């Protein structure tokens, strides 16, 4: 379906091997531009890695529903029943 969709008079995706062209989203590239694409996609992959690692830490550490549920609901009930963390550790070590 994609080769038949036209953008600016060019196909959406077309590999023209006879003329050494690639048409993607209405733009035309040569096969010799592949090195640029590898570099750009490598930079985008590294950026995606760093952004997700940073924002993932923020999400999982502070705003994740599981974290909020455990820290705001379960942990206070646990401290009410069993006591503070140091006291629970001592109880766990007793026979």
Residue pairs with C-beta under 8 A, 6 or more apart in sequence:
2 11
2 12
2 13
3 11
3 12
3 13
3 14
4 11
5 11
5 12
6 12
7 25
7 26
8 26
10 23
10 26
10 27
10 28
11 23
12 23
12 24
12 25
12 26
13 23
13 24
13 25
14 21
14 22
14 23
15 22
16 22
16 23
20 30
20 31
20 32
21 28
21 29
21 30
21 31
22 28
22 29
22 30
22 31
23 29
29 37
60 67
61 67
78 88
82 88
82 91
83 91
